[in-house]
Amino acid sequence: MADDKEEPQAEAQAEGGDDVHELTPGYKAPKKVDLDTIKHLDSNDESLVKYKAQLLGQTEAVLDVGGNNVIVQKLMLVPEGHTETTLNLTGDLTQFKKTPLIMKEGVNYRVKIQFRVQREIVSGLRYVQTTYRKGIRVDKTMFMVGSYGPKTEAHVFQTPIDEAPSGLVSRGHYTIKSLFTDDDKNVYLEWEWALDIKKEWE
């Protein structure tokens, strides 16, 4: 399915506001440099040339299907001790709110995002997940995914393990708004999906 799994570099909880780019106070995104410029920088430094070749690989052969530089392909909900559920993010995104995923209360789980970078190096990818219940925001979490060069194979980012809500009050229907963005405030994909927390798996 994919060639690697990335552990999150940073995690932050947003206590207020909706600016997803305030992940780290005082953080400034690095100046954007195109791929050709990077490849020809310090061309007389043999060790650096080898490092860049290892990092970037054979970019000339990278598959480019058009559209966004970053293509978000799948979201996987992975509960411990239970089969993972996959949402295909390349098709009709409106169906996910109509068909909620089911999760047993109190189980440990993580979310995985599969994506590709197909043209330019992307800096500071972030996954933002905002959870609502009955129209009220109950959680907002931002994860630093990292920076990546073009590659035909997909990357898989996975969040740290979390615990599903439990107890009578916590059971019920949740709506989740997900966002994949970067340092330059490019929005690669926004989608909504639904989750039902139940006493038992159904």
Summary of the structure (lengths in Angstrom):
residues: 202
radius of gyration: 18.7
end to end distance: 27.0
largest distance: 65.4
contacts: 538
relative contact order: 0.25
helix: 12%
strand: 44%
